[in-house]
Amino acid sequence: MIVPIIVCGAAGRMGRTLVQLVGREPGARLLAAVEMKGHDAVGQDAGVLAGLGQLGVPITDDYASTVTPESVTLDFTAPGSAVAHLEAAAAKKAAIVIGTTGFDETLQQRLVDLAPRTRTVIAPNMSIGVNVLLGLVTAAARALGDAFDPEIVEMHHRHKLDAPSGTALALARAVAAGLERDLAADACYGREGIVGQRPPKEIGVMALRGGDVVGDHTVVFAGMGERIEITHRAQSRECFARGAVRAALWVATQPPGRYDMADVLGLSKG
């Protein structure tokens, strides 16, 4: 089975990496490449832009016209665009993989409503390593309990728009699940001034920005006389892209529903 794939945000750094990987994947073919209206790349060959040479797939700004029921979309764009793409995909019963982050409450609710209408994978981080990390963090939090204080530190490049990262929030949810805490009540996103002693159930999440850092995430469990640090460092965007392509090949044969990378990797079983 050859899966036809649409890459949204095809002219961006992640989009070009996705085009490269799809072009080299025996089980996939690039059906379409999409950019926003008015983008300079519209009309250019997606393969040439990605450094693969001519693929015969010009970049378009009309996503809806490219979607077919057999296609799988890879979306790393912006929150509003990702939801619009999900709406169009759901209307055609087409599969979609969304790695976009930074959704506000309204757009998040749209994801919740739309995702089950078709085959949808939504994950704040497509990296296989990060998704293994999420499971490790939940297990560590459960084993360590209230005797250890959890803190999450993430760092990304200076151009990242949202903070904390979607991955940091996912890690915070993993910690909260392991500790059976309410993240909405116990999360602390940064500290400043005389804040007093750390509340016993606090889950700290700190965001750093600078340079060209692809993505570093560390979960610290600080106890009395010892601490555990679990870290994942993304050395290139290719780790996210490889996970996204794997998700696309997987979701192409699934029934309608909302999935995440734990489902893709078989980590949610047992």
C-alpha atoms as one frame of an Amber mdcrd trajectory, in Angstrom:
protein
   0.000   0.000   0.000   1.379   3.394  -1.038  -0.023   6.177   1.137  -0.659
   9.545  -0.612   0.552  12.314   1.688  -0.165  16.049   1.766   2.367  18.283
   3.516   0.999  21.555   4.903   3.530  24.286   5.628   5.700  22.729   2.925
   8.052  25.706   2.542   8.960  25.888   6.241  11.854  24.124   7.910   9.719
  21.255   9.141   7.750  21.128   5.903  10.879  20.772   3.782  12.126  17.981
   6.050   8.774  16.201   5.733   8.890  16.487   1.937  12.382  14.978   1.951
  11.334  12.018   4.111   8.107  11.375   2.189  10.088  11.491  -1.054  12.402
   8.769   0.263   9.736   6.610   1.941   8.855   3.512  -0.152   5.416   3.300
   1.451   4.390   6.868   0.648   4.169   9.368  -2.177   3.819  13.128  -2.055
   0.308  13.909  -3.257   0.371  17.654  -2.578   2.294  20.430  -0.839   0.475
  23.394   0.684   1.388  26.876   1.872  -0.635  29.887   2.998  -2.055  32.296
   0.460   0.451  34.878  -0.719   3.519  32.823   0.217   6.472  33.266  -2.128
   6.825  29.500  -2.514   3.390  28.989  -4.076   3.879  27.573  -7.566   7.385
  26.271  -6.902   8.131  22.557  -7.084   8.069  21.113  -3.557  10.910  18.720
  -4.339  13.202  21.444  -5.611  12.481  23.593  -2.563  13.288  20.633  -0.272
  16.530  19.829  -2.120  15.255  16.607  -3.726  15.002  17.821  -7.305  11.854
  17.905  -9.415   8.946  15.909  -7.978   6.267  17.378 -10.196   4.330  18.620
  -7.169   3.894  22.406  -7.252   3.129  24.099  -3.931  -0.492  25.245  -3.780
  -2.429  27.546  -1.477  -5.719  25.635  -1.902  -5.621  22.809   0.625  -9.246
  21.724   0.282  -8.807  20.921  -3.410  -5.959  18.494  -2.691  -7.687  16.313
  -0.086  -9.007  12.882  -0.988 -10.499  10.184   1.274  -7.303   8.127   0.811
  -4.888  10.965   1.613  -3.094  11.612   4.889  -2.196  15.211   5.742   0.862
  16.192   7.770   0.208  19.540   9.432   2.909  21.621  11.144   1.494  25.112
  10.553  -0.333  27.486  12.922  -3.279  26.762  15.244  -5.952  28.450  13.122
  -4.673  26.860   9.918  -4.428  23.415  11.516  -8.063  23.536  12.641  -9.170
  24.697   9.182  -7.253  21.794   7.637  -8.853  19.369  10.089 -12.294  20.685
   9.113 -11.567  20.109   5.419 -10.070  16.674   6.070 -13.035  15.614   8.194
 -15.438  16.730   5.460 -13.669  14.358   3.021 -13.173  11.589   5.639  -9.426
  11.969   5.065  -6.790  11.155   7.659  -4.669  13.903   9.201  -1.654  14.099
  11.527  -1.389  17.358  13.495   1.880  18.331  15.148   0.976  22.016  15.458
   0.894  23.426  19.018  -0.253  26.629  20.729  -4.036  26.108  20.476  -6.159
  28.376  22.661  -9.220  27.019  24.487 -11.608  27.752  21.608  -9.446  26.042
  18.994  -8.706  23.171  21.372 -12.430  22.553  21.675 -12.717  22.519  17.873
 -10.050  19.814  17.797 -12.017  17.799  20.337 -15.202  18.134  18.268 -13.697
  17.477  14.839 -11.011  14.841  15.416 -13.332  11.820  15.938 -15.084  12.523
  12.633 -12.137  11.131  10.702  -8.775   9.414  11.349  -6.791  11.946  13.356
  -3.455  11.808  15.156  -2.802  14.830  17.382   0.436  15.045  19.351   2.432
  18.018  20.652   5.628  16.134  19.847   5.991  13.440  17.189   9.436  12.335
  18.359   9.539   8.648  19.235  11.991   9.405  22.041   9.769  12.043  23.617
   6.783   9.725  23.599   8.798   7.056  25.395   9.864   9.822  27.811   6.220
  10.605  28.615   5.674   7.045  29.783   8.869   7.065  31.842   7.878  10.329
  33.526   4.453   9.035  34.536   6.013   5.878  35.951   8.672   7.866  37.828
   6.125  10.267  39.308   3.953   7.379  40.458   6.904   5.602  42.089   8.433
   8.693  43.721   5.188  10.188  45.006   4.947  13.339  47.093   8.462  13.016
  48.531   9.944  14.483  45.315   9.177  17.927  43.832   8.600  17.852  40.049
   9.945  20.649  37.833   9.942  20.774  34.026  12.415  22.920  32.075  12.219
  23.337  28.303  14.314  25.336  25.862  13.622  26.174  22.230  14.921  28.483
  19.517  14.266  32.194  19.637  11.577  32.026  16.912   9.157  29.739  18.768
   5.849  31.507  19.300   4.200  29.580  22.153   5.410  29.043  25.710   5.580
  26.713  27.443   5.974  24.234  24.612   3.259  21.713  23.866   5.701  18.988
  24.864   6.364  20.620  28.244   2.626  20.749  28.867   2.333  17.079  27.882
   5.116  16.249  30.342   3.323  18.237  33.039   0.161  16.232  32.362   2.223
  13.029  32.573   3.588  14.082  35.969   0.119  15.035  37.194  -1.270  11.675
  36.039   1.439   9.782  37.898   0.845  11.796  41.067  -2.949  11.876  40.671
  -2.927  15.668  40.879  -4.996  18.339  39.152  -2.598  20.109  36.793  -4.897
  23.137  36.397  -4.759  23.713  40.154  -1.133  22.749  40.814   0.830  24.052
  37.804   3.229  26.983  38.191   4.384  28.566  34.930   7.453  30.592  35.928
   8.292  32.441  39.134   9.207  36.034  39.971   9.677  38.040  43.149   9.156
  36.858  46.700   6.930  33.885  46.008   7.309  32.158  49.351   7.952  28.493
  49.952   7.182  26.023  47.204   3.700  24.550  47.762   3.949  20.784  48.344
   1.832  19.836  45.314   3.257  22.352  42.846   4.307  21.217  39.350   6.732
  23.776  37.942   7.042  24.440  34.205   9.759  26.826  32.979  10.332  27.982
  29.382  13.686  29.168  28.013  14.195  30.704  24.559  17.339  31.428  22.566
  19.513  30.717  19.569  18.671  27.787  17.320  17.839  25.167  19.959  15.586
  22.575  18.308  14.038  21.377  21.557  15.338  20.336  24.986  13.090  19.006
  27.748  14.149  17.992  31.247  11.924  16.693  34.031  13.502  17.072  37.475
  12.264  15.154  40.512  13.992  16.847  43.450  14.016  14.974  46.742  15.866
  15.367  50.014  19.518  14.534  49.410  18.969  13.315  45.835  17.293  14.189
  42.572  16.420  12.468  39.319  16.660  14.260  35.973  15.181  12.765  32.807
  16.165  14.619  29.635  15.383  14.477  25.940  17.324  16.625  23.472  16.238
  16.943  19.861  19.353  17.352  17.742  17.441  18.071  14.533  13.846  18.423
  13.356  14.200  15.123  11.563  13.205  13.219  14.715   9.810  14.977  14.710
   9.392  14.486  10.969  10.243  10.774  11.129   7.651  10.268  13.850   5.054
  12.187  11.828   5.635  10.074   8.717   5.392   6.926  10.840   2.088   8.240
  12.240   0.807   8.921   8.713   1.544   5.392   7.519  -0.119   3.991  10.654
  -3.277   6.110  10.718  -4.003   5.461   7.035  -5.422   2.039   7.949  -7.164
   2.928  11.226 -10.892   3.431  11.870 -12.169   6.961  12.575 -11.115   8.377
  15.927  -8.649  10.614  17.713  -5.245   9.053  18.342  -1.902  10.128  19.769
   1.674   8.924  19.390   1.245   6.392  22.187  -1.336   4.702  19.967   0.947
   4.911  16.924   3.858   3.334  18.830   1.758   0.746  20.640   2.613   2.281
  24.013  -1.024   2.631  25.089  -1.573  -1.139  25.085  -1.316  -3.102  28.283
